[in-house]
């Protein structure tokens, strides 16, 4: 079993020449290394951090922001082996077929391929995330047999399901750095360097490919990597920062643009159940065949098309106490449709939203430098009014279906943009800064995740997502990484 290498011990001026260099030791970098284990390819994986959290390394993420308030950039990602799986919640759900489609009501939408291209890689991604059996929407009849589903009339919203990462010894969720450290050490064709920061990309003489990558440690050690092929797997923000700082892949001014996350406004509505209690699997993860799952309310693909809305995943959160006026209004509404609301209970509703792609929601370089000398980033964050209004349409449909079934009703809590923004949280899901498109004037990487115009530089992770879905990205970005691994196996060495 090989040991990991501390980059701070590598002699200054060393030149390393692997077949493949992977920059970033989060879920993507680890999944890619595992997928290429025991291949003839000599691999080096470079991780900025060590095995544990370090404040000085974490501070490299710091940046500024303008526009709609976002999370501090040095707080929404973890910079040590395992990356952001060191603090993820384990929520997982596959992308929907419509997420890959070009939609005439969604600007800049469409992937270069459909879900059928990604589907073969999802089972292995499911296994790496330790999500249990592939259940998702197949859980509906089995969970309904345990406790009644929230009954809905025919329409555009249905009960869908999340699954949750679960590692051994009931530790939730899977931390990739801890879980797969020994597996990485057993890979004979892999050398993993810790405390190694990529600080510059250098192209060859005719700018047709990557020649070298500069590496630096916070202790001051510097050396060079000259790979045959390289993959940037440092996350959507850091991939873009390195490319912008190196002026690589940005010939069409697209790097750093189209950034997205999933807005998670809290208490968007109050849901009233006329019958009272709702099945516990709407509130907390329940077990099905030893798999952790939780119900969510989602628009169907047909509803998205017919009503021109985007994805959303609505969750039922905590009980809400109704005052006498609210209770009287609920009873009156129930009587009007012949329902009994004498035992009615109310619950707060939250959600995760899909944003429409926006080239002006972006990262730009600033004049401030980090401890390694790289320019820090500034986020210009925007959310359009239509992103909120489209979700209201979905919630109105949910309310109509509840009334149609005699089950309950919905009160929408926010009307104004200020109200939406006051309740806004974020999913810590970084997407879109190096988007995929077959046309180099519309994307940074091609359908194989290769940077347009360069023969040997690839970008992996959710930064290549052209559109974002409302589903949490980890399961899907790992499937996309496994697809990339298959492509890399075929490259000449």
C-alpha positions in Angstrom: 0.0 0.0 0.0 1.5 3.3 -1.1 1.5 6.3 1.2 0.3 9.7 0.2 3.0 12.3 -0.6 3.3 15.6 1.2 4.0 18.1 -1.6 5.9 20.2 0.9 8.6 17.6 0.8 9.0 17.6 -3.0 12.3 19.2 -4.0 11.9 22.7 -5.4 12.1 22.7 -9.2 11.0 19.1 -9.6 9.3 18.3 -12.9 6.7 15.5 -12.7 5.5 13.8 -16.0 2.4 11.6 -15.5 0.2 10.4 -18.2 -2.7 12.0 -16.4 -2.8 14.7 -13.8 -6.0 15.3 -11.8 -6.2 18.6 -9.9 -8.6 18.4 -7.0 -9.2 15.6 -4.5 -12.9 16.0 -3.9 -15.6 13.6 -5.0 -14.8 14.2 -8.7 -11.0 13.7 -8.4 -11.4 10.6 -6.2 -14.1 9.0 -8.4 -12.0 9.6 -11.5 -8.9 8.0 -9.8 -10.9 5.0 -8.6 -12.4 4.6 -12.1 -8.9 4.5 -13.7 -7.4 2.2 -11.1 -5.2 -0.6 -12.4 -5.2 0.9 -15.9 -2.0 1.4 -17.8 -2.3 5.1 -17.2 0.2 6.7 -14.8 -1.9 9.1 -12.6 -1.0 11.9 -10.2 -3.7 13.5 -8.1 -3.0 16.9 -6.5 -5.1 18.1 -3.6 -4.7 21.6 -2.1 -5.4 20.5 1.5 -4.3 17.6 3.7 -6.3 15.0 5.4 -8.0 17.4 7.8 -9.3 21.0 7.8 -6.7 23.7 7.9 -7.7 27.4 8.2 -4.9 28.8 6.1 -5.7 26.5 3.2 -9.4 27.2 3.6 -8.7 30.9 3.4 -7.6 30.5 -0.2 -11.3 30.4 -1.2 -12.0 33.9 0.1 -13.5 36.4 -2.3 -16.0 39.2 -2.6 -19.5 39.5 -4.0 -22.1 41.9 -5.3 -25.8 41.7 -6.1 -28.1 39.1 -4.5 -26.6 38.1 -1.2 -24.8 34.8 -1.4 -22.8 32.6 1.0 -19.2 33.5 2.0 -17.0 32.0 -0.7 -14.6 30.6 1.9 -17.4 28.9 3.8 -19.4 27.0 1.2 -16.6 24.6 0.2 -14.1 22.4 2.1 -10.5 22.4 0.9 -9.0 19.1 2.1 -9.1 15.5 0.8 -12.7 14.6 0.1 -13.6 18.2 -0.7 -17.1 19.2 0.0 -18.2 15.7 0.8 -16.6 16.6 4.2 -19.7 18.7 4.8 -22.4 17.7 2.4 -25.9 16.6 3.5 -26.0 13.4 1.4 -29.2 14.5 -0.5 -29.3 12.8 -3.9 -31.6 12.5 -6.8 -31.0 11.9 -10.5 -31.5 14.5 -13.1 -34.8 14.4 -15.0 -35.0 13.8 -18.8 -36.2 17.3 -19.4 -33.1 18.7 -17.7 -31.0 17.7 -20.8 -33.4 19.1 -23.4 -33.3 22.5 -25.2 -36.4 24.3 -24.0 -37.7 27.2 -26.0 -38.8 29.0 -22.7 -35.4 28.6 -21.1 -32.6 30.7 -22.5 -29.3 28.9 -23.1 -30.8 25.5 -22.3 -29.8 22.1 -23.6 -27.0 19.6 -23.1 -25.1 18.1 -26.0 -26.7 14.7 -25.1 -29.7 13.3 -23.4 -30.2 11.4 -20.1 -29.7 8.1 -21.9 -26.0 9.0 -22.3 -25.6 9.5 -18.6 -27.8 6.6 -17.4 -25.3 3.8 -17.8 -23.0 5.5 -15.3 -25.6 6.2 -12.6 -25.5 2.8 -10.9 -21.7 3.1 -10.2 -22.2 6.7 -9.0 -25.0 5.5 -6.7 -22.6 2.9 -5.3 -19.7 5.4 -4.8 -22.1 7.7 -2.9 -23.3 4.8 -0.8 -26.9 5.6 -1.5 -28.2 2.1 -1.2 -30.5 0.4 -3.7 -31.7 2.4 -6.7 -35.2 3.3 -5.6 -36.1 7.0 -6.0 -39.6 7.2 -7.6 -40.0 3.4 -7.4 -40.5 4.0 -3.7 -43.9 5.5 -4.1 -46.1 2.4 -3.8 -44.0 0.8 -1.1 -43.9 3.9 1.1 -47.7 4.4 0.5 -48.2 1.0 2.0 -46.4 2.0 5.1 -48.2 5.3 5.6 -50.6 7.3 3.2 -49.1 9.6 0.7 -50.3 13.2 0.7 -53.3 12.7 -1.6 -53.3 15.0 -4.7 -55.7 15.5 -7.4 -54.7 14.8 -11.0 -52.2 17.5 -12.2 -48.7 18.6 -12.6 -47.1 18.0 -9.1 -46.3 14.5 -7.7 -44.5 13.0 -4.8 -40.9 12.2 -5.7 -38.0 11.0 -3.6 -34.6 11.9 -2.4 -32.1 9.2 -1.3 -29.3 9.9 1.2 -25.7 8.9 1.4 -25.0 6.3 4.1 -21.5 5.0 4.9 -20.5 2.1 7.2 -21.1 2.3 10.9 -24.2 4.5 10.4 -22.0 7.6 9.8 -24.0 9.9 7.5 -23.1 10.9 4.9 -20.1 9.4 3.1 -16.9 11.5 3.4 -15.0 10.5 0.2 -11.6 11.4 1.6 -12.1 9.2 4.7 -14.1 6.5 3.0 -11.8 6.0 0.0 -8.3 6.8 1.4 -7.2 3.2 1.7 -8.7 2.4 -1.8 -6.6 5.2 -3.3 -3.5 4.0 -1.5 -4.0 0.6 -3.1 -4.0 1.9 -6.7 -0.6 0.9 -8.1 -0.7 3.5 -10.9 -1.6 6.4 -8.7 0.5 8.9 -6.7 -1.5 11.4 -4.6 0.0 14.7 -3.5 -1.4 16.6 -0.5 -0.9 20.3 0.2 -0.3 20.8 -3.6 -2.0 23.9 -5.2 -2.2 24.4 -8.9 -1.3 28.1 -9.5 -0.9 28.5 -13.2 -1.7 26.7 -16.5 0.8 27.1 -19.3 0.0 26.2 -22.9 2.4 24.9 -25.5 4.0 27.0 -28.2 1.1 27.0 -30.6 -1.5 27.2 -27.9 -3.0 23.9 -29.0 -2.7 22.1 -25.7 -1.6 22.3 -22.1 2.2 22.1 -21.6 2.5 22.4 -17.8 0.9 23.3 -14.5 2.7 25.2 -11.8 2.3 23.8 -8.3 2.9 25.7 -5.0 2.5 24.9 -1.3 1.7 27.4 1.4 5.2 26.6 2.8 6.8 28.1 -0.3 7.8 25.0 -2.2 7.3 25.2 -6.0 7.5 22.5 -8.7 6.0 21.7 -12.1 3.7 19.0 -13.6 4.0 18.2 -17.3 1.1 15.8 -18.0 0.1 14.2 -21.2 -3.5 14.9 -20.2 -4.9 17.0 -17.3 -8.3 17.2 -15.6 -9.4 20.2 -13.6 -11.5 18.9 -10.7 -11.3 21.6 -8.2 -14.9 22.7 -8.2 -16.8 25.1 -10.4 -15.4 28.2 -8.7 -11.7 27.2 -8.5 -11.6 25.7 -11.9 -12.8 29.0 -13.3 -10.4 31.0 -11.2 -7.4 29.1 -12.4 -8.5 29.3 -16.0 -9.2 33.0 -15.8 -5.9 33.7 -14.0 -4.0 31.7 -16.6 -6.0 33.1 -19.5 -6.8 29.6 -20.7 -10.0 28.4 -22.4 -11.5 31.9 -22.3 -11.2 32.9 -25.9 -14.9 33.6 -26.0 -15.2 35.2 -22.6 -17.3 32.4 -21.2 -15.2 31.1 -18.2 -16.8 32.1 -15.0 -20.1 33.0 -16.6 -23.4 31.1 -16.1 -22.7 30.4 -12.4 -25.6 29.0 -10.6 -26.6 27.4 -7.3 -29.9 26.2 -6.0 -31.8 29.0 -4.1 -33.5 27.5 -1.1 -36.1 30.0 0.2 -37.4 29.1 3.6 -41.1 29.0 4.6 -42.3 29.8 1.0 -45.8 28.6 1.8 -48.0 27.2 4.5 -49.5 23.8 3.7 -52.7 22.8 5.6 -53.7 19.2 5.8 -57.4 18.9 6.6 -57.0 15.5 8.2 -54.1 16.6 10.4 -50.9 14.7 10.5 -48.8 13.9 7.4 -46.6 10.8 7.0 -43.3 11.2 8.6 -41.3 10.5 5.5 -42.3 13.9 4.2 -40.4 15.5 7.1 -37.5 13.2 7.8 -35.5 10.5 6.0 -37.2 7.1 6.4 -35.9 3.6 5.8 -36.9 1.5 2.8 -34.8 -1.7 2.3 -32.1 -0.1 4.5 -32.0 2.9 2.1 -32.6 6.4 3.5 -35.3 8.3 1.6 -37.4 11.4 2.0 -40.4 12.6 0.0 -40.5 15.8 -2.0 -43.1 17.4 -4.1 -41.9 18.0 -7.7 -43.4 19.2 -11.0 -43.7 16.6 -13.7 -41.8 17.1 -16.9 -45.1 17.4 -18.7 -46.2 20.3 -16.4 -42.8 22.0 -16.9 -43.4 22.0 -20.6 -47.0 23.0 -20.6 -46.7 25.8 -18.0 -43.1 26.8 -19.0 -41.7 26.4 -15.4 -38.4 25.2 -14.2 -37.5 22.4 -11.7 -38.3 22.7 -8.0 -38.2 20.3 -5.1 -40.6 21.2 -2.4 -40.2 19.8 1.1 -42.6 19.9 4.1 -40.7 21.2 7.1 -42.1 22.0 10.5 -45.6 22.4 12.1 -47.1 25.9 12.1 -49.5 27.0 14.8 -52.7 28.4 13.3 -54.5 31.3 15.1 -58.3 31.4 15.5 -58.7 33.4 12.3 -56.6 31.1 10.2 -58.4 28.0 11.6 -61.8 29.5 10.8 -60.7 30.3 7.3 -59.4 26.7 6.8 -62.7 25.2 8.1 -64.7 27.5 5.9 -62.7 26.5 2.8 -62.9 22.8 3.6 -66.7 23.0 4.1 -67.0 24.7 0.7 -65.6 21.5 -1.0 -67.3 19.1 1.4 -64.2 18.2 3.5 -63.8 18.0 7.2 -61.1 20.2 8.6 -61.8 19.9 12.3 -58.4 18.2 12.9 -56.5 20.4 10.4 -52.8 21.0 10.9 -50.5 23.4 9.2 -46.9 23.0 8.1 -44.2 25.2 6.7 -42.9 24.5 3.2 -39.4 25.0 1.8 -37.9 24.2 -1.5 -34.9 24.1 -3.8 -35.2 25.9 -7.1 -33.6 25.6 -10.5 -32.3 28.9 -11.9 -32.5 29.9 -15.6 -28.9 30.1 -17.1 -27.7 33.7 -17.0 -24.3 34.7 -18.5 -24.2 37.8 -16.3 -24.3 35.8 -13.1 -20.6 35.3 -13.0 -17.2 35.4 -11.4 -14.5 38.0 -12.3 -11.0 38.4 -11.1 -10.1 41.2 -8.7 -6.8 42.9 -7.9 -6.6 41.3 -4.5 -4.3 38.3 -4.2 -4.4 35.2 -2.0 -1.4 33.7 -0.1 -0.2 31.9 -3.2 -0.4 35.1 -5.4 -3.5 34.1 -7.3 -6.1 36.8 -8.0 -9.2 36.5 -5.8 -12.7 36.3 -7.3 -15.7 38.5 -7.1 -19.1 37.0 -7.6 -21.8 39.0 -9.4 -24.9 37.2 -8.3 -28.4 37.6 -9.9 -31.7 36.0 -9.6 -34.5 37.0 -12.0 -38.0 37.8 -10.9 -39.1 35.0 -13.3 -37.2 32.4 -11.3 -39.5 33.2 -8.3 -42.7 33.6 -10.3 -42.2 30.2 -12.1 -42.1 28.5 -8.7 -45.3 30.3 -7.6 -47.0 28.7 -10.6 -45.9 25.3 -9.4 -47.1 26.0 -5.9 -50.5 27.2 -7.2 -50.8 23.9 -9.0 -50.0 22.0 -5.8 -52.7 24.0 -4.0 -55.2 23.3 -6.7 -54.4 19.6 -6.5 -54.8 19.5 -2.7 -58.2 21.2 -3.0 -59.3 18.9 -5.8 -58.5 15.9 -3.7 -60.1 17.4 -0.6 -56.8 16.9 1.2 -55.8 20.5 2.1 -54.8 23.9 0.9 -51.8 26.1 0.4 -51.2 29.7 1.4 -48.3 31.4 -0.6 -46.3 33.5 1.8 -44.3 35.7 -0.5 -45.5 38.2 -3.1 -42.6 40.6 -3.5 -39.1 40.2 -4.5 -37.9 41.6 -1.2 -39.9 39.0 0.7 -38.3 36.2 -1.4 -34.8 37.6 -0.9 -35.3 37.9 2.8 -36.0 34.2 3.1 -33.3 33.1 0.7 -30.7 30.4 1.5 -28.5 28.4 -0.9 -27.7 24.8 -1.5 -23.9 25.1 -1.7 -24.1 23.6 -5.2 -21.7 25.3 -7.6 -22.7 24.9 -11.2 -22.1 26.3 -14.7 -18.9 28.3 -14.8 -17.3 26.1 -17.5 -20.4 25.1 -19.2 -20.6 22.3 -21.8 -21.7 23.0 -25.4 -20.7 21.7 -28.8 -20.3 25.3 -30.0 -17.1 27.0 -28.5 -19.0 30.3 -28.7 -21.6 29.0 -26.3 -19.5 26.7 -24.0 -16.1 26.3 -22.5 -15.9 22.5 -22.9 -17.3 20.1 -25.5 -19.5 17.1 -25.1 -16.5 15.1 -23.8 -15.7 17.8 -21.2 -12.5 18.8 -23.2 -11.7 22.5 -23.2 -12.5 23.8 -26.7 -9.4 24.4 -28.8 -7.1 22.4 -26.5 -6.1 18.8 -27.1 -5.4 17.6 -23.6 -7.2 19.7 -21.0 -10.5 18.5 -19.5 -12.8 20.0 -16.9 -14.9 17.7 -14.6 -17.7 18.4 -12.1 -20.9 20.3 -12.0 -19.2 23.4 -13.5 -19.8 21.9 -16.9 -23.6 21.6 -16.4 -25.3 23.8 -19.1 -28.6 23.7 -17.2 -29.0 22.8 -13.6 -32.1 20.9 -12.6 -33.4 21.3 -9.1 -31.8 17.9 -8.1 -28.7 17.9 -5.9 -25.7 17.5 -8.3 -23.3 15.1 -6.6 -24.8 11.8 -7.9 -25.0 13.3 -11.4 -21.6 14.9 -11.5 -20.0 11.6 -10.4 -21.8 9.8 -13.2 -20.5 12.4 -15.6 -17.0 11.9 -14.2 -17.3 8.1 -14.8 -18.2 8.9 -18.4 -15.1 11.0 -18.7 -13.0 8.2 -17.3 -14.2 5.9 -20.1 -13.1 8.6 -22.6 -9.7 9.1 -20.9 -9.0 5.4 -21.1 -9.0 5.6 -24.9 -6.5 8.5 -25.2 -3.1 7.8 -26.6 -0.3 7.7 -24.1 
